[in-house]
Amino acid sequence: MQNLPDSMSAVAISEPGGPEVLKLEERPLPEPGPGEILIRVAAAGVNRPDVLQRKGAYPPPKGASDLPGLEVSGEVVALGAGADRHRIGDKVAALCPGGGYAEYCKVPQGHALPVPVGLSMTEAAALPETFFTVWTNVFDRCGLKSGERFLVHGGTSGIGTTAIQLAKAFGAEVFTTVGSAEKAEAVRKLGADHAINYREQVFEKAVLELTGGEGVDVILDMVGGDYVERNWKAAAVEGRICQIATLNGISENVNFSRLMVKRLTHTGSTLRPRSDAFKTAIAESLKEKVWPLIESDKIGPVMDSTFPLGEAAEAHRRMESSGHIGKIVLTVGA
């Protein structure tokens, strides 16, 4: 057991609102419970759900920290009762139910993976949230297979850059939507076969033109709103669509006839409220099937920018500008 302080610096949400409500404060050191580990945080990823939580629209699950932050990298410094998957001193990247914007964070032991060989701690912090999300939705829920066509919206987001690389690595033809020529070039470098500028083209028409009218087999969407029916138009017969967010709001009135005629499956999920066992199973799949691809430099996190922990508000402003390409990370003890 290492000598640990009684308190730590953390970024808290003082009240629902804009980036300015993120305030640095002192908090008691978290104490790992049964099956949990305590991590001295080196870096913490910034994700869209953090922004929603800051605005008061995405409360943490029961029992989770009220601090934002869904992924960290760092060193294991304490073990809860029965925690035997990791040792003190191990370098890990971990999915968190909350609490990542801090010098220390506790997580269920099964949600932590070894930092891939060749990655910095800052890069490792950019892995868990997007890789867990993409793996469970694209490959587990929608069953993307080699030779199929795959569309992800927001190709330069953290989710987008991860989905493009994973889909390509597992043999799919990759389509994505972007908002500029610069972003189109960036996603092509990641392996996207087709980059559709949604400001200049109607994406569903472009998809059908590029596929000879057949459409795509799997769609990962975080936009929602009118994209629901537009995705149905872009989908192939027997296509599968997975909804992981509704950034453009919900669609209350849709025409289900296209869903029926094409025999589509439109599913969806949220990761944060799922059970520890479910997330542990994803972690084990990633360690077996994806971590070797990262360590062989075939895929990896796309880094946009880093900010010190105390500048979390600036990191949120960067995310809300939608100008980023890849992941935004807070450096804590790196």
N, C-alpha and C positions, 0 to 999 in steps of 0.2 A: 504493500500500500504506500503510495506516495504521500508526501506532506502536501496537503491541499489547503487553500485558503477557505475562509468561512463565507466569503462573498465574492461576487464577480460583477463585471460590467456587462450590461445587456441593453438592447434597444427595445423599448416598450412602446405600445400604442397608447398615448395619453388620452385620446378620445377619438371617435370616428371622424375621419376627415382626410385632408390632403397630405402630401408627403411631410409637411412641417409638423405633423402630430407625432412623428417618430422621434422619441427622446431617449438619450443615453441616461441610464440610471444604474444604481447598485441594487443587486438582488442577492438573496441567499443562494449558496451553492446547491444545485439539485443533488438529491441523494438517490442513487440507483436502487430500485426495488428488486424483488425477485425476478431473475431472468433478464435484468437490464444491465447496461454498461454505461459508465460515465466517460464522456469524451472531452478532452481539452481541445477546443475548436481552433483549427488553423484557418479555415475559411468556410463561408456559408453561402450557398446559392440563393439568388433572388428569383422568385417566380411570380407569375401572374396571380395565383391564389393569395400570396402575401399582400398584394395590392388590394384585392377584394376584402381580405381580413382587416386591413387598415381602414377601409371605408365602412366597416361594420356589416359587410354583406356575406362574410364567410367565417362564422364563429368556429373556434377550435372544438374538436370532439370532447366529450365528457372525459375528464381526467387528464387532458393534455395541457401543456403549458399555454398561458395566454400570450406568450411572446411569439412573434412571427418567426418564420424560418423552417423550411421543410426538408432541408438537406445540408449536411456538413461533411467536412473532412477533418481529421485530427488524430490525436493519440489517445488510446484507452488508458485511463488513469485510475479507475476503480471498477470493481465488479460487484453486482448485487448477488444476493443469495442464489445459488444454483446456476449462475452465469458461467458457462464453461466453453463457449465457442471461441472466445478471444482471450488473450493474455494481456496483462499490464504491459504497456509499451508498444502494442500493436498499432500500426498506422491503418486507419480505416476510412471508408466513405460510407455514410449512413443516411437512410431515409428517416426523417423525424416526424412525429405527429404535431410538432410545434417546438418552439424554443431554440431554433438554430441561430438567431441573431444574438449570440451571447458568447462569453469566453468559455463556458462549459455547457454541455447539453447531454441529457440522458436519453437513451433509446433502447428499445427491445433488442436483445443481442442478435436476433435473427435478421434484423434490418440493416446490419452493418456488414460490409464486404471489404476485403483487403484492398488497399490502394493499388490499382494496376501498376505493374512494373513499367517504368518509363514516364509516368505522369507525375507532375508536381502536385502538391497538396491543393493549390488553387484550382488546378484542372480537375482534380478528383472531386472537389466539392460541387462541380458542375454536372456530375453524372447521375446521382440517384433519382431525383424527381422525374426527369424526363425519360430516363432509360426504364425505370419501373413502369411509368405510365404507357410509353409506347409499346413495350414488350407485352404487357397484359392485355392491351386493347387491340393492337394490330395483329399480333401473332396468336394469343390465346383466345380472345373473344371472336375476332374476325377470321382467324385461320389463314392469314396471307401465305400463299405458297409460291415457290419458284415458278417463273413464267407468267404469273398474273400481273395485272396492271393495278397500280396503287396511286392514289391521290391524297396528298396532305395539304391542307390550307395553311397559310402563314409559314412558308418554307424557311424563312430566316429566323423564326422564333426558336427558343430552346427546344420545344417539341418538334418543330419542323426540321431543324438541322439534324436532330437525332433520328427522326422517322425516315428521312431521306437516306441516311447512311445505312441504317439497319435494313430497310426494305431492299436497297441495292445490294447489300452484302448477302442477302438471302435469295437473290435471284429475281427480284421483281422489276418490271418496267415502271419507272417513277415519274409521276406528274406532280407539280406543285404550283401554287399560286403565290405571287409576289406583287409588291407595289411599285417597283422601280427597275430600271435597267441594271443598276448596280446590284440590286438584290438578285436579279435573274442570273447575273454572272456568278455571284457567290454560290447559289444553289447548284448551278451546273458543275462548278468545281467540286462540290460535295458528291456528285454522282447523279443528280436529277437529269433525266432524259428530256423532260419538257418543262420549261418554266413559263407559266402563263401570267402576264401582267394584267391583273384584274382591273386596273385603271384604264386600260386600252382595249381589253377584250372581254366578252361575256364568257366566263370560264367554262360553263357547261357546253356552249357551242364549240369552243376551242377544243375541249376534250373529245367531243363527238367527231369533229373534223380530223383530229389526230389519230383517232382509232377506227376510222372508216365507218362511223356510226355505231360501233359496238359498245363504247363506254368503258368504264374502269370497274374492276372487280371489288376493290376495297377502298373506302374513303374514311379518312380520319379528320374530323371536323371539330373545331372549337369556336366557330363563329355563330352558328344557330341563325335565328331570325329567318329571313327569306332564303338563306342557304339550304334550309331543310329540303324544300321542293326542288331547288336548283341542283342539289346533290342527287336527288332521285332522277333528274333528267340526265345527269352525267354518268349515272351508274349503269353497269351492264345488267343483262338479265341474270337473276340469281345473285346480284351484287349485295355486298354487306357494307353498311355505313355505321360508324361508331361515333357517338356524340360525347365529347369529354368536357365541353364548356359551351356557354351561350353568350359570347361577348357582345353580340348584336341583339340580345334579347331573345325571348321565347316566341315561337310561332304558334298562335292559338288556332288558326284556321288553315288547314292544309287539305289538299285534294288527294285522298288515299287511293284513287283509282290507279295512279301510276305505280304506287307501291304494290298493288295487287297484280296488275298486268305483268310487271317485271319480276314478280315473286321476290321482292327485295326483303332483306332483313335490316331493320334500323334499330340498333341497340345503343347502349350508353352506359357510362359508369363514372363514379368518382372514387378516387383512391384513398383519400385521407381517412374516411370513416371505416374502411375495411378492417377486418380482424388482423391481429398480429400474425396468426398462422398463415393467412392469405398472403401477406406481404413477405413473410419468410419464404414461402414457396416461390414467389417471384424472384427473390434474391438468389435462391439456389439455382433457378433456371438461368439467370443472368451470369452467375459465376461459371456455370458449365458451358453455356453456349455463346455468350457475348464477351465476357472478360478476356478470353483468348484472342478475340478479334482486336480488342483494344491494345493488348500487350504486343501483338504482332504489327501494330500501327496501321491496321486496315481501316479502322474507324476510330473516332475519338471526339471529345467535346470541342465544340466551336466556341472560342472565347471572344466576347465582345469587349468587355471592360471590367475593371476592378475598382472598388472603392473601399477605404478603411471603414471599419464597423461604425465609427462615429458619423460617417457621411451616408448612412443608409437612406436618408431623405433624397440625396442626390441620385443614388442608385435607383430609387423608385421613379424619380423624374425621368431618368434615362429610359426606364422600361415603358413608362406611359407615353413617351414621345414616339414610340414604335419605330425609332430609327436604328435600333440595335440589330446586329447580325450575330446570333448565337447567344451565349450565356453571359449574364451579369453576376459578378461574385463579390461578396464582401470579404476582405482580408481581416482576420481577427488576430491570430497568433502566428501567421505564416512569416 
